[in-house]
């Protein structure tokens, strides 16, 4: 997901624009750039790779002005190089853009009399506005006219040569916020870019566009009507994006999990009554099916929740990959509850699925970490996970907070449907309340797991196995390893081994087996023996009772604190996170910003 920041004011902006880009690095990017109006003239610097390359160029040839836009690009159209980096110029116009212009080829053909310098879809936006300016349109009219020509998803920041007191911006399908300052105005693709500049934000709604000056802003809707949008006061500041004494944001965020899980619980569990505490508008007694839609890690959280909802509450659950959901034209019932799970609340495919269900008359909920996000605003019910800003691209604390919230929701469903007794409700609520302490204990295995990771990091491929609600954790463990270490890994339901995957097991193949001592323990250990007999290098993730019953079957054993079966998947997650993290560190990869990945995918 690309990043945007813009400033219009009365003092030089370049240094602050670059600082804003640094706060957006966690989103993932492969190039960066900044453009300013210097005495009314467009100037820019761009660089492939990390922002330090841009800084080096600015040291050699500085550009500055009192109005500017800046961008971190994650390549979609056109290879990642300096030429394709934003900002793009065309005549009098400079533009930065997040998203995808779907009809860019048609527009390029219409504008074939103009010279295009890049392989990107974004450049057509700059050419369109400049074309309309050349036809005599005023800047505000040229910008509005160009927006109506474009199809797809976008967030724009745009400046025009000679207009030293105006920044134009717009959003459709990609988030964008305005910042209100004292004698300055700002725009940014998320709050993190603006926290060091202002605490007063305005989140543009779908189709909105705006004109900013140093002392004012005017917002228009998609039909060019003047509109007002609420000013939101955001908490926090620059410290939100600091690593402190941790080597990586990912490590810091893993160690924050006892606290973040606790914050999640305060929103969903009444510790005095030992009961779920849900929004009044969420009545599971009227729901006959839950549809959970998400992408990547969030989808695995939904898969765990399927076990919880069906086993505890007796309510049917469908879990779908967001990018496929609406294309198979699912059969929907008015008694269904749709739950979109997304850390950012901006994931394009998940948002599209939410809108699809709303149009079909299905009740919708958004389980998100950003309560000002598009999903939170558009869903019937907004459900926070309260994990706080997550900077590492590979999700850790957001995942365990998602699991915690979904566990509490499943308990609420069980209670409202009369599927559990009062004693069972208290037992499950107590298990959830104990989770932060158990996670803290699991994190104490850090040094032990780091020692295992040294050998593990020499592997070319690995397998993760589990049964029951541990299966999605096996998927998540494999994904974490792939994301940050670049080692090929696959997660499987252990019972599927004999249906093909076991053919890949050979001497020394690492297999991570998730096997807490539960009703499926013996079956999982039987699968462990199957791979052990073929020479696999086995890391067993279990608890004290599991360790007692396995003897020397595994090459390595990670003994997690004993947990209630209900919350055991959350505890197992800590082990696979630490293993992936330390493996990546041994290999020297960029843990916080893995190659080719973005924190939030806001285009299809």
N, C-alpha and C positions, 0 to 999 in steps of 0.2 A: 504494500500500500504506500503510494507516494505521499510526500508531505509538502504542505504549503504554509508560508508565512508572509505577511505583508504589513508594511507600516507607512502611514502618511502623517507627517508632522512638520516640525520646524527645526529639527536638529538632524545631524547625520545618522543614517540608519544601518549602514552595512554591517558594522560589528554586531549589532543586535539581531539583524537578520541571520547572520551566521550562527550566533548563539542559539537562536530559535531552531535552526536546522539541526543543531547538535541534540536538542531535546526531542527531535523527531527521529533520531537515528534508529531507535528501537523498532520502528515500523518496518525496517528493511529497505535497502536502496542500493543502487549501483552507480549513481552519479549525482552531482549536485551543481547548483548554480545560483547566481544572484544577479538581479538587474535593478538599476536605479535610474532616476532622472537627475542628471548632473547639470544644473543650470538649464533645465528643460530639455536636455539631450539624452537619449537612451544610451546607456552603457551597461556592459555585463562582463562577468567572468563565469566560466563553467569548467568543470573537471570531471573526468571519469574516476570512479573508485570512491574512496572515503573522503570525508569533508576536509581532512588535513591536506589533501591535494588542492582543494579549492582555496584553502587558507594560504598555501604556498604561492599560488598564482596571485592572490590579492596582495601578498607582501611585495611581489615584484612589480605589479601594476595595479595599484589600488584604485577602486572606483567608489565614489560615495555621493550621496545626495540626501535630500530630505523626504524622499518618497521612494519606495522600493518593494520588490517582490522577490521571493527566493523559493527554492524547490529542492527536494530530494526525490530522485526518479527511480522507480522500479520498472525495468523495461517490459513493455508489452508489445508495442509496434516499433520495430527498429532495434538493432543491437545496442547494447550499452556502450556508448562511446561519447566523446565530447560533443560531436556534431548533433547527436540526437538528444543531448541533455537539455533540460529546460534552464532558464527561460528561452522561448523561441521568439524571434523577431521577424516582423514583416513590415517594411516601410516604417510607419510611425508607431507601430504597435509592438508591445512586449507582453508575453502571456506565460503563465504557468498553469498546469492542468493536472488534476487527478481524474482517472476514469478512462473510458474508451468512447471515442466518437465512432459510432457504428457506420455512419454514411459518409465517412471521410473520402472514400474513393470516388463517389459520385461528385462530391464538392470539388475535389482536385481536378476532375474532368471539366467541371463548369468553369474552374479558374485556371484552365490550361494555359492561358495567356500570361500567367504569372510564373515566376521562378521559385520552385520549391527546393530547399536546401537539405531537408532531412527525410528520414524514412518513417516519421511518426504521423499518427493521426492528429496530434495536437496542433501541428503547424497550420492546418486549415482554418482553425479558429482565428489565429492572428491575421491570416490573409483575408478572411471574410470581413473582419472589422475594418481592416485597412482599405479593402475594396469599397466598402460603403462610405468610409470617410472620403475617399477619392471621388465618389459620386455626389459629394456635398452634404452628406448627413452629419449632424452634430454627433459628438462622441457618444452621448447617452442613447441616441437613436440608433447609431451604428451597432452598439453593443446589444441592445434589445433585439434588433433585427437579426443579428447573427445568431443569437440564442435560439430564435424560433426556427432557424434553418438546421440546427444541429440535432441529431438523434443519438441517443445513447446515455451514458452516465458521465457526469462531469462535476467537478468543482473548479472554478476558475478564479484566478487573480490576474488583473490586466491593467497595464499603464500605457499612456499615450504620450508620445513625444510632444513637448510644448505645454502639456497640461500638468503643471507641477503641484496641483493641490487635489488631485482626484485619483482614487483607485476604484476600479470596477470589479465586482465579484459576483458569482452566481453558483447555485448548486442544483443538481438534479441527479439523484441516485448516488451521490457521494457527499459525505458530510463536510460542512464548512461553518465556522463560527466567526462572529465579529467580536472585537474587543473594544470597549469604550474606555478611553483614557482622558487625561487632563491636557488638552491641546494636541492630542494625538488620537488616531484611530488605528485599529489593527484588524487583520484577518488571519485565520489559521485553520488548518485541517483538523486539529483537535486542541483541547484545552492545554495539553502539555506544552505546546509551542508558545502559549501566551501567558503562562503562569508567572513568568518573571516580569511581565509588562503590565498586567491588569488582573483584577479579580472580577471584573464586570463583563460577562459574556452574553451574547445574543446568538442563539442557535437558529440559523436560517432553516425554514421549512422547505419541503419539496417544491421545486420550481421557483423559489425566491431568487431575486437578484438585488444588488444594492450598489450604491455609489457612496464612497467614503471621502470625506475631507478632513483636515486636521481637527475641526471643531464640530463636525456633524456627520450624520449618516441618514440615508433615506433608503428604505427597503420597499421593493415592489414584488407583487406576486407574479405568477406565470402569465397573467393577462395584463400586466403592466399597471395594475392598480396599486396605489400607495397603501402600504399596510404597516402596522406596528407589531413588533414581536417582543415578548417578555425578556427583560434583562435578568439574567441568572447570576447570583453571587456564588463564585466557586471557592471552595476551601483549599488550603494548602498553598504551596509556593514552590520555589526552586528546589527546596530540599526533597520534594516528592520524587525527583529524578536523580538522586545521588546514591552512589553505591555504599557510602560509608567505608567501613574497613574490610568489606568483602571484595574478593577478587573479581567477581562478576555479578551483574544484576540477578542472573538466574540463581546463583547460590544464595544471595540475599533474600530473594523471594521464596526459596525453599525453606529457609530458616524462619520466615515470617508466618509460615502456615499454622502453627499453633494459635497465633493471634488472629489471623484472618478467618480461620475456621470458627473460632470463638465469636468473631464479629458476625459471621453469617448466622450462627445459632441464635444470637440475641434477637434476630429479626423473625425467627420462625418457631422457636421453642420457648415456652414459659417454664422456667426452671423451678418455679414454686409449685405449679400444678402438675409438673412433669407431663406436659401435653403440648401439642402443636398449637401455634398461634398464627393463624392464617388471615389474609384479607377477607372481609365479610363477603365480598362479591365472588369468592371462590368456593363454590358449594359442590363438593365431589359427589354428593348423594344424587345429583341430577345429571351426572356424567357417566356414559357407558363405555367410553373409549378415550384414551389419551394418545395424542399424536405428538411425538417429540421429533423436532427437526433441527439439525445442526450440521456443522462441518468439522472434520479433523478431530482434534482432542475433545471438543465439546460434544461431538457425536458419540464418542466412547462413554462420556458421562451419561448420555441418554441411554446407552445400551445397558449400563449398570442399573439405571433407574427402572428399566423394563423389568428386571428381576424383582426389584423392590415393590413396584406397583402391583405386579401380578401375584407375587407370593404373599405379600402382606395385606394388600387392599383388595385383591380379587378383581381388579379392573384391567381390561385388555389394553395393551399398549403396542403401538406401531412406532418404530424408530426408523427414520429415513434420512438418507444423505440429502442435504438441502439442494444440491445441484441437480438431483434427479427427480425430486418429489413431484413438482407440478407438471413435469413432462410426461409422466405416466398417467396423468389425469386420474388421480386417486378418488375413490368413492368416499364422500364425506357425509357425516351425519350431523344434524343440528345438536345432538346430544354429546358430540365430541368436544374435547378440550385440546386445542393446539398450543404446544409450548415450544417457542423458539429459544434455543440456548446459544448464547453468543457472548464472549467476553466483551467485545467492543460495542455490540448492539448495532453494528453497521455492516456486517457481513452480507455481501450483495445477494447471494443465493438464498440465504436464510430469510432476509428481508422480503425477497420476492415471494417466497413460500408463505410468509405471514400474510402478505397482502392478498395472495391467492385464496387463503382460507377466510380472510375477512370478507372478501367479495362473495364467498359461498355461504356466508352467514354463520360460520363456526366461531365459537368463543375463542379468543386468542389471549395468550400470556407470553410475556417476554422475560426470560431469566437472563439478566445482563449484569455487567459490572459497571456500566456507565449509564446512570439513570437519566442523563440528558440526551441519550442516543436516539436515533430515529426509531428503532424498535420499541424502546421504552415509551416513546411518545405515541406511537401508532397502535400498539397493542391495547386490548381492552383492560388488561391487568399488567402492571409492571412489577416484576419480582427482582429485588436486588440480591447480589451475592456479597457485596461489601468487602471485596478483596483488596480494594485500593489499586492505585496505578500499577500495572504489570509491564515492565520495560523489556524483559527478556522475550525474544520472539517465541521461543518454545514455552508454552504455558505450563505453569506449575501451581502456584497458589490459586489462580483462577479455576483450574480444574478441580482441585480438592474443595474449593468453596462451592462450585457447581454441584459436585457430588453431595456435599452436605445439605445444600438447599433442596436438592431433589429427594434426598432421603427424608427430610422433614416434610416435604410435600406428599410423599408416599404414606407417611404416618398420618398426615391430615386426612388423606383419602381413606385410609383404613378406619380411622376413627369415625368420620362422617358417614361411612357406609356400614358401620357396625361390624366390621370384619375382625376387630380385635377387642378383647376384654379390657377393662380398666387396668388390670394388673399387667397385661401385655403391653398396653400403651405406655405405662410407667416404665416398664423394662426397656422398651425401645427408645424412649426419650432419654432415659438414664444413659444408655449406650452412646447416644449422640453427644450428650453433655460431657462424657468422659473422653471423647475423641481428641480434643486439643492436647490433653495430657499424654495420651498414647502416641500422638504424632511427635510430640517433643521427645519422648523416649526413643522413638524410631530414629530421629535425627542424630541421636548419640552414636549411632552405628556408622557415622560418616567416615571416620578414620579406617574402620574395618573394611568398609565397602571400597574406599579408595585403594587399599592394598590389593583387593581382588581385581580392580579395574586395570591395574598395570598389565597383567597377563591378558585380560579380556581384550584390551585395546589392540592386541596383535592379530585379532581375528578379522577375517574377511566377510563373515556372515554369522548370523545368530538367530536362534529360534526362542520364542517365548510361549509357554504353555500354561493353560489354566482351565478350570472347570467352573460351571455356575457363574456367579457374579465376578469371578476372577478372570473370566475370558476377556471381557473388555479391557481389563487392566493389562493383560498380556498384549492386546493390540496397542494400548497406550505405551507400554514399555518399549515395544518394537519401534513405534513411531518416534519416541523421544530419542532413541539411539540413532535412528536414521537422520533425524532433523539436525542434530548437533555434532555427531561424530562422523557421519557419512558412511557408516558401516551398514551394509545391507542387513536387514532384520525383518522377520515375519512373526506375527502373533497368530496362534492357533488355539482352537478348542482342543484340549488334549485328546479327546475321543476321536478326533479327525486324523490323528497321526497315521493310522493304518490305511487311510483312504487316499494316500498319495505322498504327503510330505515326508514320511519316514524314509523314502527313497533318497532323500538329500542328506541324511545323517551318515556321517563317516567319522573316522577316528579324529578326535579333537574338536569336532563341531560343538560350539557352545550352545547349551540349551538352558534357559532360565525357566525354572518350574515354580509356579505360584501355587502353594499348597498349604493353606492354613489347616489346622486340625478341625475339620468340619465333617459333615455327613458324606462329602465327596472325596475325603482325604485318601481313602484306600484305593479308589479308582484312579486318582491322579498319580499316586505312587506306583501303581501298576504301569501307567504310561511312562513314568520316569525310568522304570526298570527296562522297558522296551528300548528306549534310546541309549541307556547305559550299556546294554548288551551289544550295542553297535558302535561303542567307543566314544560316545558323546562326552564332552566336558560339561558337567552338570553343576549349576548354581541353584540350590534349592532355597526358596524364600518361604519360610514357614514361621511357626511360633514354638514355644517351649515344648508343648505336648507333641507337636509334629516332629521336632528334632529328636525327641526321645524314641520315637517309633521308626525312625529311618536309619539309625545307626550310621554306618559309613557308606550308604548308598550314593551320596553326592560327593563331588570333589570339593565344593564349598557350600557352607550353609549360612544364610542370613537369618538370624533368629529375631523376629519382630516381637514386640510385646503382645501378649494374649489379648484378643479383642472379641467382642460379641460378633457373631456371624454377620449381623446387620451392617456393621461399620468396617468389617475386615477389608473390603476393597479399598477404602480410604487409607488404611494403614499400609497395605501392600504397595500403594502408589509411591510412598516415600522411598522404598527400596529401589524401585525401577528408576525413579528420578535421579537418585544419588549415583546409581551405577552408570547411567547415561552421561551424567555431568562429568564424573571423574574420568570416564573413558575419553570423552571429548577433550578434556584438559590434557590428558597424557598425549593425545594426538596433536595438540596445538591448534585446534580449530577455533574459529571465532564463535565462542559459545553463545554470546548474547545476540549476535547478528549472523546467523548461519547463511551460507551462500544460497542465492535464488529464492529466499523466503521473505515474506512480509508478515508483519504482526497481524494485520487485518486485511482480508481480501475483499475489497469494495468494488470489484468488477467481476463479471461472470467469466 
